[in-house]
Amino acid sequence: MIFRFVHSMIVWLPGWAMLSGLIAVISGGSLLLTYLVRRRFPRIAQGERNDALTFGYGAVALVYAFFIGFVVTGLWDQNTAEDVQARIEGAAGVELARNSSAFQPADVDRIRQSLLDYVYAAEAEWPLADKGQSLPAADNALAALIQTHREAGSRVERPDLIPMDNTFDNLDQLGRSRTDRILEGEVNDGPSWALWAVIFLTSGLVVGCTIVYGVSSRVMHYSVVVIVGAMVAANLFLVLALAHRCLADKCHGDPAATPAALQIIADALE
């Protein structure tokens, strides 16, 4: 889908470069088209056509604003749900790291190492999870972490001092949140072809009405075209940023960038 093509562009382009490029292309192209239209039709500001465009432009702008707001709200809610799952995963890992000190010294080292192995595996899996793919190393690390806690719990002399139920609840939350991240990456593939078509159609109508609408003052007309073009470019950038959350985060293909949900677990182990 087009989302996969946009993904390859976003990975290599910083957010500011993407936004600047969209503004330059859309505003610059609109300005060029406005110049050609005014040159081809020198009496563009005259006649009843402008009266019809006044009504049509208002309707198009209203539909465009409503539709873009609908798309942005949907994508925003989707990203919020993904962030919540990541926070749950991070919080569960931090609780496991903090509670590890209650076990016997030999088991503490094994638990902390198992948890650190999971962090490294989940970090390597993170870009794949965004595409709905899992990493066998992460499955093995999670299974080893659960097994390590089970063995450590069986050697506890005072079970009443260690809330094992809470420990296994945190392990369950850790595994469930990871699964949810992978499923979200598989089903949330960005806007569909039909949705992208409507986005581009409504954006083109808004810019097109601004270009065709006649204004006596050339400077005023060109200024309005540039402003509307920049607004449309900013809206498209917002949709792209929300459709691909790495554009708004720090994962622009940098393997050294650790997701915050995993970083806080690693910090708790120090």
Protein Blocks (a to p, Z undefined) as FASTA:
>chain_A
ZZlmmmmmmmmpcfklmmmmmmmmmmmmmmmmmmmmmmmmmmlmgcjklmmmmmmmmmmm
mmmmmmmmmmmmmmmmmmmmmmmmmmmmmmmmmmmmmmmmmmcfklmmmmmmmmmmmmmm
mmmmmmmmmnopacfklmmmmmmmmmmmmmmmmmpfblmlpcfklmmmmmmmmmmmmmmm
mmmmmmmgojafklmmmmmmmmmmmmmmmmmpccfblmlmmmmmmmmmmmmmmmmmmmmm
mmmmmlmmmceopaklccfklmmmmmmmZZ
